[in-house]
């Protein structure tokens, strides 16, 4: 009897995961909101710049940097969503609205093991790093052929990494 009570209590502790799920969703909402505000601010900057006739020296870099920064935040928000959905499905219950009419899982959100959750999150994190890399590249000044060679090598390394990342998990 004590064993059954202990095991039931132990099993019920899985509901602590709800905290991570809820706050992961809050984090995702905050990131989406901040990224959306960044896009609006960038759009206002573009409109103001064109209506006043001004054309700052780094106008295009500022626009691209603002938009890429917002994309970066959106991707991190997606990581938080995947994290929340995955933890919920692994520890609490399947998400019934995510299934189609035949009861099949939505392949984007279907998570059946910690390895699947880890793989999905790591792929999005790599994309965040790639987007961050290209955002930094936009603000880098090149002072010679060697800098351009490093730039070319880094882009090739990113491309190779993305190629191998696309092969992970496929048969």
C-alpha contacts under 8 A as a table, 3 or more apart, distances in Angstrom:
res1	aa1	res2	aa2	distance
1	X	4	X	5.15
1	X	5	X	6.30
2	X	5	X	5.11
2	X	6	X	6.05
3	X	6	X	5.10
3	X	7	X	6.03
4	X	7	X	5.11
4	X	8	X	6.03
5	X	8	X	5.20
5	X	9	X	6.10
6	X	9	X	5.06
6	X	10	X	5.97
7	X	10	X	4.92
7	X	11	X	5.99
8	X	11	X	5.06
8	X	12	X	6.12
9	X	12	X	5.07
9	X	13	X	6.51
10	X	13	X	5.36
10	X	14	X	7.64
11	X	14	X	5.96
12	X	15	X	5.98
13	X	16	X	5.72
14	X	17	X	5.88
14	X	91	X	6.10
14	X	92	X	7.16
15	X	18	X	5.56
15	X	91	X	7.43
15	X	92	X	6.72
16	X	19	X	5.89
16	X	20	X	7.71
17	X	20	X	5.27
17	X	21	X	6.30
17	X	87	X	6.95
17	X	88	X	7.30
17	X	91	X	7.08
17	X	92	X	7.95
18	X	21	X	4.88
18	X	22	X	5.96
18	X	88	X	7.17
19	X	22	X	5.27
19	X	23	X	6.04
20	X	23	X	5.31
20	X	24	X	5.68
20	X	84	X	6.89
20	X	87	X	7.88
21	X	24	X	5.09
21	X	25	X	6.21
21	X	83	X	7.53
21	X	84	X	4.36
21	X	85	X	7.14
21	X	87	X	6.60
21	X	88	X	6.42
22	X	25	X	5.18
22	X	26	X	6.25
22	X	84	X	7.27
23	X	26	X	4.79
23	X	27	X	6.01
24	X	27	X	5.02
24	X	28	X	6.21
24	X	80	X	5.32
24	X	81	X	6.71
24	X	83	X	6.99
24	X	84	X	5.47
25	X	28	X	4.96
25	X	29	X	6.19
25	X	80	X	6.54
25	X	81	X	6.03
25	X	84	X	6.28
26	X	29	X	5.14
26	X	30	X	6.17
27	X	30	X	5.10
27	X	31	X	6.13
27	X	77	X	7.04
27	X	80	X	6.70
28	X	31	X	5.11
28	X	32	X	6.12
28	X	76	X	7.60
28	X	77	X	4.23
28	X	78	X	6.82
28	X	79	X	7.96
28	X	80	X	5.35
28	X	81	X	6.07
29	X	32	X	5.14
29	X	33	X	6.09
29	X	77	X	7.17
30	X	33	X	5.09
30	X	34	X	6.12
31	X	34	X	5.16
31	X	35	X	6.04
31	X	73	X	5.77
31	X	74	X	6.46
31	X	76	X	7.32
31	X	77	X	5.38
32	X	35	X	5.14
32	X	36	X	6.05
32	X	73	X	6.88
32	X	74	X	5.61
32	X	77	X	6.16
33	X	36	X	5.10
33	X	37	X	6.22
34	X	37	X	5.08
34	X	38	X	6.19
34	X	70	X	7.87
34	X	73	X	7.67
35	X	38	X	4.97
35	X	39	X	6.34
35	X	69	X	7.68
35	X	70	X	4.44
35	X	71	X	7.15
35	X	73	X	5.64
35	X	74	X	6.25
36	X	39	X	5.10
36	X	40	X	6.31
36	X	70	X	7.03
37	X	40	X	5.00
37	X	41	X	6.09
38	X	41	X	5.05
38	X	42	X	6.10
38	X	66	X	6.71
38	X	67	X	7.51
38	X	70	X	6.06
39	X	42	X	5.05
39	X	43	X	6.11
39	X	66	X	6.98
39	X	67	X	6.16
39	X	70	X	6.47
40	X	43	X	5.02
40	X	44	X	6.15
41	X	44	X	5.09
41	X	45	X	6.17
42	X	45	X	5.00
42	X	46	X	6.28
42	X	63	X	6.25
42	X	66	X	6.11
42	X	67	X	7.23
43	X	46	X	5.09
43	X	47	X	6.20
44	X	47	X	5.09
44	X	48	X	5.93
45	X	48	X	5.16
45	X	49	X	5.95
46	X	49	X	5.13
46	X	50	X	6.20
46	X	63	X	7.47
47	X	50	X	5.29
47	X	51	X	6.02
48	X	51	X	5.20
48	X	52	X	6.03
49	X	52	X	5.46
49	X	53	X	6.09
49	X	54	X	5.27
49	X	55	X	6.39
50	X	53	X	5.10
50	X	54	X	6.46
50	X	55	X	7.47
51	X	54	X	7.87
55	X	59	X	6.47
56	X	59	X	5.10
58	X	61	X	5.23
58	X	62	X	6.08
59	X	62	X	5.20
59	X	63	X	6.35
60	X	63	X	5.13
60	X	64	X	6.11
61	X	64	X	5.20
61	X	65	X	5.75
61	X	138	X	6.28
61	X	139	X	7.02
62	X	65	X	5.04
62	X	66	X	5.99
63	X	66	X	5.19
63	X	67	X	6.25
64	X	67	X	5.20
64	X	68	X	5.91
64	X	135	X	7.80
64	X	138	X	7.94
65	X	68	X	5.16
65	X	69	X	5.88
65	X	135	X	5.72
65	X	138	X	7.14
66	X	69	X	5.10
66	X	70	X	6.28
67	X	70	X	5.05
67	X	71	X	6.24
68	X	71	X	4.95
68	X	72	X	6.11
68	X	131	X	6.76
68	X	132	X	7.72
68	X	135	X	6.14
69	X	72	X	4.98
69	X	73	X	6.41
69	X	132	X	7.49
69	X	135	X	7.08
70	X	73	X	5.07
70	X	74	X	6.20
71	X	74	X	4.96
71	X	75	X	6.15
71	X	131	X	7.69
72	X	75	X	5.17
72	X	76	X	6.34
72	X	128	X	5.62
72	X	131	X	6.20
72	X	132	X	6.76
73	X	76	X	5.08
73	X	77	X	6.13
74	X	77	X	4.92
74	X	78	X	6.25
75	X	78	X	4.93
75	X	79	X	6.37
75	X	124	X	6.71
75	X	125	X	7.81
75	X	127	X	7.65
75	X	128	X	6.14
76	X	79	X	4.94
76	X	80	X	6.41
76	X	124	X	7.65
76	X	125	X	7.29
76	X	128	X	6.84
77	X	80	X	5.03
77	X	81	X	6.28
78	X	81	X	4.93
78	X	82	X	6.10
78	X	124	X	7.65
79	X	82	X	5.14
79	X	83	X	6.01
79	X	121	X	5.70
79	X	124	X	6.32
79	X	125	X	7.18
80	X	83	X	4.97
80	X	84	X	6.11
81	X	84	X	5.10
81	X	85	X	6.04
82	X	85	X	5.20
82	X	86	X	5.77
82	X	109	X	6.87
82	X	117	X	7.48
82	X	120	X	7.51
82	X	121	X	6.76
83	X	86	X	5.19
83	X	87	X	6.07
83	X	117	X	7.13
83	X	121	X	7.10
84	X	87	X	5.33
84	X	88	X	6.14
85	X	88	X	5.15
85	X	89	X	6.12
85	X	109	X	6.95
85	X	111	X	8.00
86	X	89	X	5.19
86	X	90	X	5.98
86	X	109	X	7.43
86	X	110	X	7.61
86	X	111	X	5.52
86	X	112	X	7.94
86	X	117	X	5.97
87	X	90	X	5.11
87	X	91	X	5.90
87	X	92	X	7.67
88	X	91	X	5.50
88	X	92	X	5.14
88	X	93	X	6.27
88	X	94	X	7.43
88	X	95	X	7.95
89	X	92	X	5.75
89	X	93	X	4.95
89	X	94	X	4.76
89	X	95	X	6.51
89	X	111	X	6.68
89	X	112	X	7.31
90	X	93	X	6.90
90	X	94	X	7.74
90	X	111	X	7.14
90	X	112	X	6.38
90	X	113	X	6.71
90	X	114	X	7.65
95	X	98	X	5.61
95	X	99	X	7.46
96	X	99	X	5.64
97	X	100	X	7.64
98	X	105	X	6.30
98	X	106	X	5.62
98	X	109	X	7.54
99	X	102	X	7.62
99	X	103	X	5.17
99	X	104	X	5.23
99	X	105	X	4.59
99	X	106	X	5.68
100	X	103	X	5.26
100	X	104	X	5.53
100	X	105	X	6.70
100	X	106	X	7.07
101	X	104	X	7.48
105	X	109	X	7.71
105	X	110	X	5.69
106	X	109	X	5.69
106	X	110	X	5.68
107	X	110	X	5.15
111	X	114	X	7.79
111	X	116	X	5.88
111	X	117	X	6.00
112	X	116	X	6.65
112	X	117	X	7.86
113	X	116	X	5.30
113	X	117	X	6.47
114	X	117	X	5.01
114	X	118	X	6.00
115	X	118	X	4.99
115	X	119	X	6.04
116	X	119	X	5.08
116	X	120	X	6.17
117	X	120	X	5.31
117	X	121	X	6.11
118	X	121	X	5.22
118	X	122	X	5.88
119	X	122	X	5.15
119	X	123	X	6.16
120	X	123	X	5.32
120	X	124	X	6.48
121	X	124	X	5.25
121	X	125	X	6.12
122	X	125	X	4.93
122	X	126	X	6.12
123	X	126	X	5.15
123	X	127	X	6.36
123	X	165	X	7.22
124	X	127	X	4.97
124	X	128	X	6.23
125	X	128	X	4.90
125	X	129	X	6.28
126	X	129	X	5.01
126	X	130	X	6.19
127	X	130	X	4.93
127	X	131	X	6.10
128	X	131	X	5.15
128	X	132	X	6.05
129	X	132	X	4.95
129	X	133	X	6.00
130	X	133	X	4.96
130	X	134	X	6.33
130	X	158	X	7.16
131	X	134	X	5.20
131	X	135	X	6.17
132	X	135	X	4.98
132	X	136	X	6.25
133	X	136	X	5.21
133	X	137	X	6.18
134	X	137	X	4.88
134	X	138	X	6.39
135	X	138	X	5.42
135	X	139	X	7.20
136	X	139	X	5.48
136	X	140	X	6.47
137	X	140	X	5.14
142	X	147	X	5.57
142	X	148	X	6.55
143	X	147	X	6.32
144	X	147	X	5.53
144	X	148	X	6.63
145	X	148	X	5.06
145	X	149	X	6.16
146	X	149	X	4.95
146	X	150	X	6.26
147	X	150	X	5.12
147	X	151	X	6.16
148	X	151	X	4.88
148	X	152	X	6.17
149	X	152	X	5.08
149	X	153	X	6.15
150	X	153	X	5.06
150	X	154	X	6.04
151	X	154	X	5.16
151	X	155	X	6.29
152	X	155	X	5.21
152	X	156	X	6.18
153	X	156	X	5.02
153	X	157	X	6.09
154	X	157	X	4.99
154	X	158	X	6.20
155	X	158	X	5.07
155	X	159	X	6.17
156	X	159	X	5.05
156	X	160	X	6.15
157	X	160	X	5.14
157	X	161	X	6.05
158	X	161	X	5.04
158	X	162	X	6.12
159	X	162	X	5.14
159	X	163	X	6.14
160	X	163	X	5.03
160	X	164	X	6.32
161	X	164	X	5.28
161	X	165	X	6.04
162	X	165	X	4.90
162	X	166	X	6.13
163	X	166	X	5.25
163	X	167	X	6.72
164	X	167	X	5.10
164	X	168	X	6.65
165	X	168	X	5.30
166	X	170	X	7.99
167	X	170	X	5.65
